[in-house]
Amino acid sequence: MTESERTETEAPAGCAAAPARDPGARGRRFDAAVRAYLARHPQATVVALGEGLDTGFWRLDNGRLTWLTVVVPEAAAVRRMLLPDGPRRRTVACTAGDHDWLDAVREPQRGVVVTAPGVLMRLPPATVRALLAACAERFPGGALVFDALPRLTAALARRAAAAPGGGRWSAPVRWGLDRGDLPRLAGTHPGIAAVHELAPVPAAGPPWRWTAYGLPSWLGQRTPVLRALVPLVCEVRFAAARSPRRASSAVS
């Protein structure tokens, strides 16, 4: 094994010595969606928008994928220093709303799955629409996994961010999405084949474990009133090149 191959497959220093860390309720859904896509497209490119210093590559690597981390220039410099690029891993200094990162995907015909945890909700609605349209046009047969806050929850988050101290929201929440909006989201571009919410992925431990949003996970899913406030994780599937869909109404 060459030095570059060894570095590519080994986890960063300090990660291998500790037990595998549970990525949390949200992270488990993202990981499951990526694994499912890679099962169908094992040589796909995984584009991790806003990944920061996450080590998703080492959790999900199948030995054949290509991993592209897209972060702002300041974060890119730190990531390259701590997690240097490898033969199948690269860091691109770019914001999610700047479409230059799409050109960094060198072989989209092998499949592309984009992950955007905590990203789309912080973009203006028009930027979200433009990003989905760009991905649909450039990555036929691909997928994009994102999370969103229902509109009421997003409004509460904006109010909390405006309060002294800013709450837990380091950046403003600009876009909210209710579960009833998913069919409309699917109709915003002819290249979007479907949009669906991802089901929770069970974790080891008691069923009453708490979510990051202060609710027991089982309660948030089974109580309709509370479920309307619970964040959702969704997958957008892009149509294959031969089968575009007809566009309908735009997302507000």
CORRAGI-V9530 format. One record per residue. N is the residue number from 1. SS is DSSP state (a for helix, b for strand, c for the rest). PSI is psi in whole degrees, -180 to 180 (999 if undefined). BURIAL is b if it has 16 or more other ideal C-beta (glycine too) atoms within 10 Angstrom, else e. Layout:
BEGIN
N:SS:PSI:BURIAL / N:SS:PSI:BURIAL
END
This chain:
BEGIN
1:c:131:e / 2:c:166:e / 3:a:-40:e / 4:a:-38:e / 5:a:-39:e / 6:a:-45:e / 7:a:-35:e / 8:a:-39:b / 9:a:-24:e / 10:c:142:e / 11:c:156:e / 12:c:155:e / 13:c:132:e / 14:c:-21:e / 15:c:-39:e / 16:c:-29:e / 17:c:-26:e / 18:c:154:e / 19:c:154:e / 20:c:130:e / 21:c:132:e / 22:c:123:e / 23:c:-1:b / 24:a:170:e / 25:a:-45:b / 26:a:-47:b / 27:a:-35:b / 28:a:-36:b / 29:a:-42:b / 30:a:-48:b / 31:a:-42:b / 32:a:-39:b / 33:a:-41:b / 34:a:-44:b / 35:a:-41:e / 36:a:-41:e / 37:a:-42:b / 38:a:-28:b / 39:a:-31:e / 40:a:-30:e / 41:c:77:b / 42:c:-19:e / 43:c:21:e / 44:c:164:b / 45:b:129:b / 46:b:120:b / 47:b:114:b / 48:b:99:b / 49:b:133:b / 50:c:34:b / 51:c:-27:b / 52:c:-127:e / 53:c:21:e / 54:c:151:b / 55:c:42:e / 56:a:-33:b / 57:a:-44:b / 58:a:-22:b / 59:a:-35:b / 60:a:-5:b / 61:c:129:b / 62:c:7:e / 63:c:-4:e / 64:c:-20:e / 65:c:167:b / 66:b:137:b / 67:b:129:b / 68:b:117:b / 69:b:126:b / 70:b:113:b / 71:b:164:b / 72:c:156:e / 73:a:-41:e / 74:a:-43:e / 75:a:-33:b / 76:a:-40:b / 77:a:-42:e / 78:a:-43:e / 79:a:-43:b / 80:a:-31:e / 81:a:-43:e / 82:a:-33:e / 83:c:77:b / 84:c:150:e / 85:c:152:e / 86:b:-176:e / 87:c:-32:e / 88:c:15:b / 89:b:131:b / 90:b:150:b / 91:b:130:b / 92:b:126:b / 93:b:102:b / 94:c:150:b / 95:c:157:b / 96:c:-35:b / 97:c:-13:b / 98:c:116:e / 99:a:7:e / 100:a:-29:e / 101:a:-22:b / 102:a:-32:b / 103:a:-18:e / 104:a:-12:e / 105:c:105:b / 106:c:-30:e / 107:c:69:e / 108:a:-20:b / 109:a:-17:e / 110:a:-4:b / 111:c:145:b / 112:b:129:b / 113:b:124:b / 114:b:133:b / 115:b:140:b / 116:b:62:b / 117:c:124:b / 118:c:13:b / 119:c:-56:b / 120:a:-35:b / 121:a:-18:b / 122:a:6:b / 123:c:150:b / 124:c:150:e / 125:a:-42:e / 126:a:-35:e / 127:a:-37:b / 128:a:-47:b / 129:a:-43:b / 130:a:-38:e / 131:a:-45:b / 132:a:-41:b / 133:a:-43:b / 134:a:-43:e / 135:a:-41:b / 136:a:-38:b / 137:a:-35:e / 138:a:-24:b / 139:c:61:b / 140:c:136:b / 141:c:1:b / 142:c:-170:b / 143:b:157:b / 144:b:128:b / 145:b:128:b / 146:b:164:b / 147:b:159:b / 148:b:157:b / 149:b:137:b / 150:c:157:b / 151:a:-42:b / 152:a:-43:e / 153:a:-40:b / 154:a:-40:b / 155:a:-40:e / 156:a:-38:b / 157:a:-39:b / 158:a:-39:b / 159:a:-41:e / 160:a:-39:e / 161:a:-30:b / 162:a:-15:e / 163:c:161:e / 164:c:130:e / 165:c:-23:e / 166:c:3:e / 167:c:-149:e / 168:c:1:e / 169:c:107:b / 170:c:-21:e / 171:c:150:e / 172:c:144:e / 173:c:117:b / 174:c:-17:e / 175:c:125:b / 176:b:154:b / 177:c:117:b / 178:c:157:b / 179:a:-31:e / 180:a:-11:e / 181:a:-9:b / 182:a:-43:b / 183:a:-37:e / 184:a:-39:b / 185:a:-39:b / 186:a:-23:b / 187:c:8:b / 188:c:-15:b / 189:c:140:b / 190:c:-18:b / 191:c:-1:b / 192:b:118:b / 193:b:-37:b / 194:b:155:e / 195:b:127:b / 196:b:153:e / 197:b:140:e / 198:c:135:b / 199:c:152:e / 200:c:146:b / 201:c:120:b / 202:c:149:e / 203:c:159:e / 204:c:137:e / 205:c:177:e / 206:c:149:e / 207:c:-11:e / 208:c:13:e / 209:c:150:e / 210:b:147:e / 211:c:170:b / 212:c:-13:e / 213:c:14:e / 214:c:16:e / 215:c:144:b / 216:b:137:b / 217:a:-41:b / 218:a:-34:e / 219:a:-42:e / 220:a:-31:b / 221:a:-28:e / 222:a:-14:e / 223:c:112:e / 224:a:-44:e / 225:a:-44:e / 226:a:-35:e / 227:a:-30:e / 228:c:-16:e / 229:c:-13:b / 230:c:134:b / 231:c:152:b / 232:b:152:b / 233:b:127:b / 234:b:157:b / 235:b:128:b / 236:b:126:b / 237:b:129:b / 238:b:140:b / 239:c:149:b / 240:c:160:e / 241:c:-29:e / 242:c:-9:e / 243:c:64:e / 244:c:150:b / 245:c:162:e / 246:c:135:e / 247:c:151:e / 248:c:-140:e / 249:c:154:e / 250:c:157:e / 251:c:137:b / 252:c:999:e
END
